[in-house]
Amino acid sequence: MNFELVLIQCHKIMQAPSYTAFVLGTEEKRFALYTSPHIGKNIHTHLAPQTPLRPNTYDLVNSILGGFNINIIQVVITNIHDDTIYFARLLVEQIIDKQRTILEIDSRPSDCLSLAIENNIPIYCTTDVLDRAIAVEE
């Protein structure tokens, strides 16, 4: 397996009644990562010009990270299983008294992608994931 990282983009977020699809990838290859419909609704709410009535889970996570002076560095989609189940890691850093600590946190890809999109954080995947993901046409 090849674990080199490839910078990918979120090209589109498609919302359906029963799912949300993130269309991710490079210009050469795009693939879809499916998750529950409320994920897409939360992202669309965040991207809308109005402020939601109540904070969502990602607002809570962002507040906690900010409170501890922790910055999200990047998201990495690390593995794929059975062509549809993806695995991801959230990389964060904290600097205290000039000491830099980097943590790698196991996470659902949908949570990582939501945080990345809301915070304009780079998204990567391994070359193995990109090779094994089923390509989609837009």
VODREN-721808 format. One record per residue (C-alpha): residue number from 1; chain; x, y negated, z negated. Coordinates in nm, 4 decimals. Layout:
site n=NUM&chain=A&xx=X&yy=Y&zz=Z
...
***
This chain:
site n=1&chain=A&xx=0.0000&yy=0.0000&zz=0.0000
site n=2&chain=A&xx=0.1155&yy=-0.3515&zz=0.0761
site n=3&chain=A&xx=0.0607&yy=-0.6057&zz=-0.1994
site n=4&chain=A&xx=0.1799&yy=-0.9204&zz=-0.0268
site n=5&chain=A&xx=-0.0629&yy=-1.2065&zz=-0.0755
site n=6&chain=A&xx=-0.2510&yy=-1.3763&zz=0.2060
site n=7&chain=A&xx=-0.4173&yy=-1.7140&zz=0.1574
site n=8&chain=A&xx=-0.7819&yy=-1.6840&zz=0.2553
site n=9&chain=A&xx=-1.0674&yy=-1.9303&zz=0.2809
site n=10&chain=A&xx=-1.4298&yy=-1.9125&zz=0.1835
site n=11&chain=A&xx=-1.5788&yy=-1.9810&zz=0.5253
site n=12&chain=A&xx=-1.9431&yy=-1.9563&zz=0.4281
site n=13&chain=A&xx=-2.1762&yy=-1.8717&zz=0.1424
site n=14&chain=A&xx=-2.4961&yy=-1.7101&zz=0.2649
site n=15&chain=A&xx=-2.7943&yy=-1.6932&zz=0.0332
site n=16&chain=A&xx=-3.0685&yy=-1.4330&zz=0.0698
site n=17&chain=A&xx=-3.3469&yy=-1.3420&zz=-0.1737
site n=18&chain=A&xx=-3.1690&yy=-1.0232&zz=-0.2837
site n=19&chain=A&xx=-2.7996&yy=-1.1126&zz=-0.2503
site n=20&chain=A&xx=-2.5323&yy=-1.3752&zz=-0.2006
site n=21&chain=A&xx=-2.2598&yy=-1.3119&zz=0.0582
site n=22&chain=A&xx=-1.9226&yy=-1.4843&zz=0.0518
site n=23&chain=A&xx=-1.7645&yy=-1.4782&zz=0.3967
site n=24&chain=A&xx=-1.3913&yy=-1.4813&zz=0.3267
site n=25&chain=A&xx=-1.0737&yy=-1.4362&zz=0.5241
site n=26&chain=A&xx=-0.8340&yy=-1.5870&zz=0.7693
site n=27&chain=A&xx=-0.9005&yy=-1.7231&zz=1.1156
site n=28&chain=A&xx=-0.8099&yy=-1.3789&zz=1.2547
site n=29&chain=A&xx=-1.0291&yy=-1.1675&zz=1.0260
site n=30&chain=A&xx=-1.3266&yy=-1.2392&zz=0.8054
site n=31&chain=A&xx=-1.5046&yy=-1.0078&zz=0.5646
site n=32&chain=A&xx=-1.8092&yy=-1.0316&zz=0.3400
site n=33&chain=A&xx=-1.8196&yy=-0.9890&zz=-0.0341
site n=34&chain=A&xx=-2.1737&yy=-0.9369&zz=-0.1644
site n=35&chain=A&xx=-2.3026&yy=-1.0242&zz=-0.5099
site n=36&chain=A&xx=-2.6260&yy=-1.1066&zz=-0.6892
site n=37&chain=A&xx=-2.8465&yy=-1.3918&zz=-0.5654
site n=38&chain=A&xx=-2.8054&yy=-1.6081&zz=-0.8777
site n=39&chain=A&xx=-2.4321&yy=-1.6511&zz=-0.8045
site n=40&chain=A&xx=-2.5081&yy=-1.8338&zz=-0.4809
site n=41&chain=A&xx=-2.7771&yy=-2.0420&zz=-0.6472
site n=42&chain=A&xx=-2.5295&yy=-2.1510&zz=-0.9159
site n=43&chain=A&xx=-2.2681&yy=-2.2488&zz=-0.6566
site n=44&chain=A&xx=-2.5198&yy=-2.4385&zz=-0.4458
site n=45&chain=A&xx=-2.6391&yy=-2.6189&zz=-0.7606
site n=46&chain=A&xx=-2.2807&yy=-2.7145&zz=-0.8415
site n=47&chain=A&xx=-2.2142&yy=-2.8387&zz=-0.4877
site n=48&chain=A&xx=-2.5368&yy=-3.0412&zz=-0.4791
site n=49&chain=A&xx=-2.5133&yy=-3.4135&zz=-0.5578
site n=50&chain=A&xx=-2.7431&yy=-3.3925&zz=-0.8620
site n=51&chain=A&xx=-2.6378&yy=-3.2667&zz=-1.2047
site n=52&chain=A&xx=-2.8149&yy=-2.9490&zz=-1.3219
site n=53&chain=A&xx=-3.0447&yy=-2.9797&zz=-1.6228
site n=54&chain=A&xx=-2.8379&yy=-2.7301&zz=-1.8209
site n=55&chain=A&xx=-2.4786&yy=-2.6143&zz=-1.7751
site n=56&chain=A&xx=-2.4295&yy=-2.2742&zz=-1.6156
site n=57&chain=A&xx=-2.1816&yy=-2.0069&zz=-1.7206
site n=58&chain=A&xx=-1.9050&yy=-2.1480&zz=-1.5013
site n=59&chain=A&xx=-1.9472&yy=-2.4889&zz=-1.6641
site n=60&chain=A&xx=-1.9008&yy=-2.3172&zz=-2.0010
site n=61&chain=A&xx=-1.5873&yy=-2.1349&zz=-1.8818
site n=62&chain=A&xx=-1.4464&yy=-2.4575&zz=-1.7369
site n=63&chain=A&xx=-1.5148&yy=-2.6401&zz=-2.0652
site n=64&chain=A&xx=-1.3450&yy=-2.3681&zz=-2.2711
site n=65&chain=A&xx=-1.0420&yy=-2.3590&zz=-2.0419
site n=66&chain=A&xx=-1.0181&yy=-2.7378&zz=-2.0456
site n=67&chain=A&xx=-1.0515&yy=-2.7458&zz=-2.4236
site n=68&chain=A&xx=-0.7462&yy=-2.5223&zz=-2.4544
site n=69&chain=A&xx=-0.5577&yy=-2.7137&zz=-2.1823
site n=70&chain=A&xx=-0.5648&yy=-2.4091&zz=-1.9534
site n=71&chain=A&xx=-0.5578&yy=-2.4582&zz=-1.5762
site n=72&chain=A&xx=-0.6704&yy=-2.2083&zz=-1.3172
site n=73&chain=A&xx=-0.3808&yy=-2.1458&zz=-1.0784
site n=74&chain=A&xx=-0.5296&yy=-1.9056&zz=-0.8265
site n=75&chain=A&xx=-0.7667&yy=-1.6198&zz=-0.7587
site n=76&chain=A&xx=-0.6440&yy=-1.2925&zz=-0.6108
site n=77&chain=A&xx=-0.8694&yy=-1.0227&zz=-0.4669
site n=78&chain=A&xx=-0.6557&yy=-0.7240&zz=-0.5553
site n=79&chain=A&xx=-0.8352&yy=-0.4111&zz=-0.4411
site n=80&chain=A&xx=-1.1291&yy=-0.2665&zz=-0.2525
site n=81&chain=A&xx=-1.3065&yy=0.0618&zz=-0.3203
site n=82&chain=A&xx=-1.5610&yy=0.2382&zz=-0.0945
site n=83&chain=A&xx=-1.5531&yy=-0.0524&zz=0.1524
site n=84&chain=A&xx=-1.7808&yy=-0.2707&zz=-0.0640
site n=85&chain=A&xx=-1.6531&yy=-0.2846&zz=-0.4224
site n=86&chain=A&xx=-1.3884&yy=-0.5524&zz=-0.4699
site n=87&chain=A&xx=-1.1622&yy=-0.6222&zz=-0.7672
site n=88&chain=A&xx=-1.0081&yy=-0.9574&zz=-0.8556
site n=89&chain=A&xx=-0.7743&yy=-1.1331&zz=-1.0962
site n=90&chain=A&xx=-0.7885&yy=-1.4890&zz=-1.2241
site n=91&chain=A&xx=-0.4473&yy=-1.6456&zz=-1.2872
site n=92&chain=A&xx=-0.4367&yy=-1.9271&zz=-1.5397
site n=93&chain=A&xx=-0.1615&yy=-2.1289&zz=-1.7032
site n=94&chain=A&xx=-0.1250&yy=-2.3090&zz=-2.0309
site n=95&chain=A&xx=0.1598&yy=-2.5450&zz=-2.1184
site n=96&chain=A&xx=0.2251&yy=-2.6106&zz=-2.4865
site n=97&chain=A&xx=0.5383&yy=-2.8002&zz=-2.5953
site n=98&chain=A&xx=0.6991&yy=-2.7476&zz=-2.2528
site n=99&chain=A&xx=0.6409&yy=-2.3713&zz=-2.2828
site n=100&chain=A&xx=0.4497&yy=-2.2386&zz=-1.9809
site n=101&chain=A&xx=0.2389&yy=-1.9280&zz=-2.0287
site n=102&chain=A&xx=0.0675&yy=-1.7588&zz=-1.7345
site n=103&chain=A&xx=-0.2145&yy=-1.5145&zz=-1.7928
site n=104&chain=A&xx=-0.3621&yy=-1.2752&zz=-1.5403
site n=105&chain=A&xx=-0.7244&yy=-1.1953&zz=-1.6266
site n=106&chain=A&xx=-0.9259&yy=-0.9097&zz=-1.4784
site n=107&chain=A&xx=-1.2525&yy=-1.0494&zz=-1.3457
site n=108&chain=A&xx=-1.5434&yy=-0.9826&zz=-1.1169
site n=109&chain=A&xx=-1.4681&yy=-1.1316&zz=-0.7744
site n=110&chain=A&xx=-1.7923&yy=-1.3300&zz=-0.7791
site n=111&chain=A&xx=-1.6884&yy=-1.5014&zz=-1.1039
site n=112&chain=A&xx=-1.3407&yy=-1.5750&zz=-0.9694
site n=113&chain=A&xx=-1.4772&yy=-1.7057&zz=-0.6419
site n=114&chain=A&xx=-1.7285&yy=-1.9279&zz=-0.8181
site n=115&chain=A&xx=-1.4556&yy=-2.0783&zz=-1.0355
site n=116&chain=A&xx=-1.2258&yy=-2.1193&zz=-0.7340
site n=117&chain=A&xx=-1.4914&yy=-2.2938&zz=-0.5258
site n=118&chain=A&xx=-1.6031&yy=-2.5190&zz=-0.8103
site n=119&chain=A&xx=-1.2441&yy=-2.6174&zz=-0.8958
site n=120&chain=A&xx=-1.0901&yy=-2.6168&zz=-0.5454
site n=121&chain=A&xx=-0.8470&yy=-2.3392&zz=-0.6412
site n=122&chain=A&xx=-0.6651&yy=-2.1299&zz=-0.3778
site n=123&chain=A&xx=-0.8003&yy=-1.7829&zz=-0.3055
site n=124&chain=A&xx=-0.5710&yy=-1.4990&zz=-0.2035
site n=125&chain=A&xx=-0.6112&yy=-1.1340&zz=-0.1250
site n=126&chain=A&xx=-0.3553&yy=-0.8622&zz=-0.0800
site n=127&chain=A&xx=-0.2657&yy=-0.7605&zz=0.2732
site n=128&chain=A&xx=-0.3976&yy=-0.4146&zz=0.1821
site n=129&chain=A&xx=-0.7421&yy=-0.5594&zz=0.1028
site n=130&chain=A&xx=-0.7446&yy=-0.7646&zz=0.4213
site n=131&chain=A&xx=-0.6448&yy=-0.4586&zz=0.6272
site n=132&chain=A&xx=-0.9076&yy=-0.2341&zz=0.4654
site n=133&chain=A&xx=-1.1984&yy=-0.4820&zz=0.4515
site n=134&chain=A&xx=-1.4664&yy=-0.4391&zz=0.7146
site n=135&chain=A&xx=-1.4597&yy=-0.7331&zz=0.9532
site n=136&chain=A&xx=-1.7735&yy=-0.9425&zz=1.0032
site n=137&chain=A&xx=-1.8727&yy=-1.1565&zz=1.2966
site n=138&chain=A&xx=-2.0407&yy=-1.4873&zz=1.2326
***
